[in-house]
Amino acid sequence: MRRVKLNFLVFLIVTSMAVIEISIVGGEGSVPIEQHMFVECPSACSVRCSATHHRSHCMDVCIDCCGKCLCVPSSTLGNKDECSCYRDLKTKYGQPKCP
């Protein structure tokens, strides 16, 4: 009986650790709020804007989008479904805002 309780306790600990890790990695809110504007956003946006000729403008807009959504899609183009907030932000003209 004691061994069953111990196994159950270990199972609960491992399961909770897995849930916490899954909830932290990727998707919206994946950039920690305390660091998003200073560390995470610029590095993620640097990758996102690496293939454009308008890097300065791309970085400004991307960092703004990252600050609002706390995530940036991977790669230089596409993959916006990884971050629905980033995908759904629009300009005042109804065009996609985030690069």
C-alpha positions as protocol buffer text, in pm:
chain_id: "A"
residue {
  index: 1
  type: MET
  ca { x: 0 y: 0 z: 0 }
}
residue {
  index: 2
  type: ARG
  ca { x: 284 y: 233 z: 87 }
}
residue {
  index: 3
  type: ARG
  ca { x: 453 y: 166 z: -248 }
}
residue {
  index: 4
  type: VAL
  ca { x: 128 y: 247 z: -434 }
}
residue {
  index: 5
  type: LYS
  ca { x: 106 y: 582 z: -255 }
}
residue {
  index: 6
  type: LEU
  ca { x: 468 y: 659 z: -338 }
}
residue {
  index: 7
  type: ASN
  ca { x: 417 y: 568 z: -704 }
}
residue {
  index: 8
  type: PHE
  ca { x: 105 y: 784 z: -717 }
}
residue {
  index: 9
  type: LEU
  ca { x: 292 y: 1078 z: -563 }
}
residue {
  index: 10
  type: VAL
  ca { x: 575 y: 1044 z: -815 }
}
residue {
  index: 11
  type: PHE
  ca { x: 319 y: 1024 z: -1096 }
}
residue {
  index: 12
  type: LEU
  ca { x: 152 y: 1346 z: -978 }
}
residue {
  index: 13
  type: ILE
  ca { x: 482 y: 1529 z: -956 }
}
residue {
  index: 14
  type: VAL
  ca { x: 595 y: 1422 z: -1303 }
}
residue {
  index: 15
  type: THR
  ca { x: 255 y: 1503 z: -1455 }
}
residue {
  index: 16
  type: SER
  ca { x: 243 y: 1850 z: -1298 }
}
residue {
  index: 17
  type: MET
  ca { x: 596 y: 1923 z: -1419 }
}
residue {
  index: 18
  type: ALA
  ca { x: 499 y: 1823 z: -1773 }
}
residue {
  index: 19
  type: VAL
  ca { x: 187 y: 2042 z: -1766 }
}
residue {
  index: 20
  type: ILE
  ca { x: 387 y: 2340 z: -1641 }
}
residue {
  index: 21
  type: GLU
  ca { x: 653 y: 2292 z: -1909 }
}
residue {
  index: 22
  type: ILE
  ca { x: 395 y: 2261 z: -2187 }
}
residue {
  index: 23
  type: SER
  ca { x: 217 y: 2575 z: -2071 }
}
residue {
  index: 24
  type: ILE
  ca { x: 541 y: 2776 z: -2063 }
}
residue {
  index: 25
  type: VAL
  ca { x: 691 y: 2674 z: -2398 }
}
residue {
  index: 26
  type: GLY
  ca { x: 566 y: 2830 z: -2722 }
}
residue {
  index: 27
  type: GLY
  ca { x: 243 y: 2998 z: -2823 }
}
residue {
  index: 28
  type: GLU
  ca { x: 91 y: 3317 z: -2698 }
}
residue {
  index: 29
  type: GLY
  ca { x: 240 y: 3441 z: -2379 }
}
residue {
  index: 30
  type: SER
  ca { x: 559 y: 3246 z: -2435 }
}
residue {
  index: 31
  type: VAL
  ca { x: 774 y: 3555 z: -2382 }
}
residue {
  index: 32
  type: PRO
  ca { x: 809 y: 3634 z: -2010 }
}
residue {
  index: 33
  type: ILE
  ca { x: 641 y: 3967 z: -1930 }
}
residue {
  index: 34
  type: GLU
  ca { x: 937 y: 4097 z: -1726 }
}
residue {
  index: 35
  type: GLN
  ca { x: 1183 y: 4043 z: -2012 }
}
residue {
  index: 36
  type: HIS
  ca { x: 974 y: 4073 z: -2326 }
}
residue {
  index: 37
  type: MET
  ca { x: 1067 y: 4426 z: -2434 }
}
residue {
  index: 38
  type: PHE
  ca { x: 1432 y: 4405 z: -2334 }
}
residue {
  index: 39
  type: VAL
  ca { x: 1557 y: 4056 z: -2417 }
}
residue {
  index: 40
  type: GLU
  ca { x: 1308 y: 3818 z: -2575 }
}
residue {
  index: 41
  type: CYS
  ca { x: 1131 y: 4046 z: -2824 }
}
residue {
  index: 42
  type: PRO
  ca { x: 1442 y: 4193 z: -2990 }
}
residue {
  index: 43
  type: SER
  ca { x: 1605 y: 3853 z: -3031 }
}
residue {
  index: 44
  type: ALA
  ca { x: 1288 y: 3690 z: -3168 }
}
residue {
  index: 45
  type: CYS
  ca { x: 1221 y: 3987 z: -3398 }
}
residue {
  index: 46
  type: SER
  ca { x: 1581 y: 3983 z: -3519 }
}
residue {
  index: 47
  type: VAL
  ca { x: 1519 y: 3634 z: -3656 }
}
residue {
  index: 48
  type: ARG
  ca { x: 1176 y: 3731 z: -3791 }
}
residue {
  index: 49
  type: CYS
  ca { x: 1311 y: 4040 z: -3974 }
}
residue {
  index: 50
  type: SER
  ca { x: 1640 y: 3892 z: -4095 }
}
residue {
  index: 51
  type: ALA
  ca { x: 1531 y: 3845 z: -4458 }
}
residue {
  index: 52
  type: THR
  ca { x: 1378 y: 4188 z: -4525 }
}
residue {
  index: 53
  type: HIS
  ca { x: 1537 y: 4494 z: -4688 }
}
residue {
  index: 54
  type: HIS
  ca { x: 1339 y: 4718 z: -4448 }
}
residue {
  index: 55
  type: ARG
  ca { x: 1492 y: 4576 z: -4130 }
}
residue {
  index: 56
  type: SER
  ca { x: 1457 y: 4888 z: -3913 }
}
residue {
  index: 57
  type: HIS
  ca { x: 1084 y: 4928 z: -3983 }
}
residue {
  index: 58
  type: CYS
  ca { x: 1026 y: 4555 z: -3949 }
}
residue {
  index: 59
  type: MET
  ca { x: 1202 y: 4550 z: -3611 }
}
residue {
  index: 60
  type: ASP
  ca { x: 1000 y: 4846 z: -3480 }
}
residue {
  index: 61
  type: VAL
  ca { x: 668 y: 4692 z: -3579 }
}
residue {
  index: 62
  type: CYS
  ca { x: 766 y: 4341 z: -3469 }
}
residue {
  index: 63
  type: ILE
  ca { x: 878 y: 4458 z: -3125 }
}
residue {
  index: 64
  type: ASP
  ca { x: 549 y: 4648 z: -3087 }
}
residue {
  index: 65
  type: CYS
  ca { x: 352 y: 4336 z: -3184 }
}
residue {
  index: 66
  type: CYS
  ca { x: 562 y: 4121 z: -2951 }
}
residue {
  index: 67
  type: GLY
  ca { x: 499 y: 4364 z: -2667 }
}
residue {
  index: 68
  type: LYS
  ca { x: 123 y: 4331 z: -2718 }
}
residue {
  index: 69
  type: CYS
  ca { x: 108 y: 3958 z: -2786 }
}
residue {
  index: 70
  type: LEU
  ca { x: 411 y: 3827 z: -2594 }
}
residue {
  index: 71
  type: CYS
  ca { x: 502 y: 3599 z: -2883 }
}
residue {
  index: 72
  type: VAL
  ca { x: 663 y: 3609 z: -3228 }
}
residue {
  index: 73
  type: PRO
  ca { x: 614 y: 3336 z: -3491 }
}
residue {
  index: 74
  type: SER
  ca { x: 923 y: 3137 z: -3585 }
}
residue {
  index: 75
  type: SER
  ca { x: 1106 y: 3182 z: -3918 }
}
residue {
  index: 76
  type: THR
  ca { x: 1118 y: 3486 z: -4145 }
}
residue {
  index: 77
  type: LEU
  ca { x: 781 y: 3441 z: -4315 }
}
residue {
  index: 78
  type: GLY
  ca { x: 456 y: 3266 z: -4238 }
}
residue {
  index: 79
  type: ASN
  ca { x: 391 y: 3049 z: -3933 }
}
residue {
  index: 80
  type: LYS
  ca { x: 158 y: 3319 z: -3795 }
}
residue {
  index: 81
  type: ASP
  ca { x: -77 y: 3047 z: -3668 }
}
residue {
  index: 82
  type: GLU
  ca { x: 178 y: 2988 z: -3392 }
}
residue {
  index: 83
  type: CYS
  ca { x: 63 y: 3319 z: -3241 }
}
residue {
  index: 84
  type: SER
  ca { x: -297 y: 3410 z: -3316 }
}
residue {
  index: 85
  type: CYS
  ca { x: -272 y: 3752 z: -3146 }
}
residue {
  index: 86
  type: TYR
  ca { x: 26 y: 3841 z: -3365 }
}
residue {
  index: 87
  type: ARG
  ca { x: -160 y: 3714 z: -3672 }
}
residue {
  index: 88
  type: ASP
  ca { x: -483 y: 3902 z: -3594 }
}
residue {
  index: 89
  type: LEU
  ca { x: -343 y: 4251 z: -3519 }
}
residue {
  index: 90
  type: LYS
  ca { x: -452 y: 4487 z: -3800 }
}
residue {
  index: 91
  type: THR
  ca { x: -360 y: 4838 z: -3913 }
}
residue {
  index: 92
  type: LYS
  ca { x: -626 y: 5108 z: -3925 }
}
residue {
  index: 93
  type: TYR
  ca { x: -673 y: 5011 z: -4291 }
}
residue {
  index: 94
  type: GLY
  ca { x: -751 y: 4648 z: -4205 }
}
residue {
  index: 95
  type: GLN
  ca { x: -418 y: 4512 z: -4329 }
}
residue {
  index: 96
  type: PRO
  ca { x: -205 y: 4273 z: -4120 }
}
residue {
  index: 97
  type: LYS
  ca { x: 8 y: 4483 z: -3884 }
}
residue {
  index: 98
  type: CYS
  ca { x: 277 y: 4240 z: -3777 }
}
residue {
  index: 99
  type: PRO
  ca { x: 552 y: 4123 z: -4014 }
}
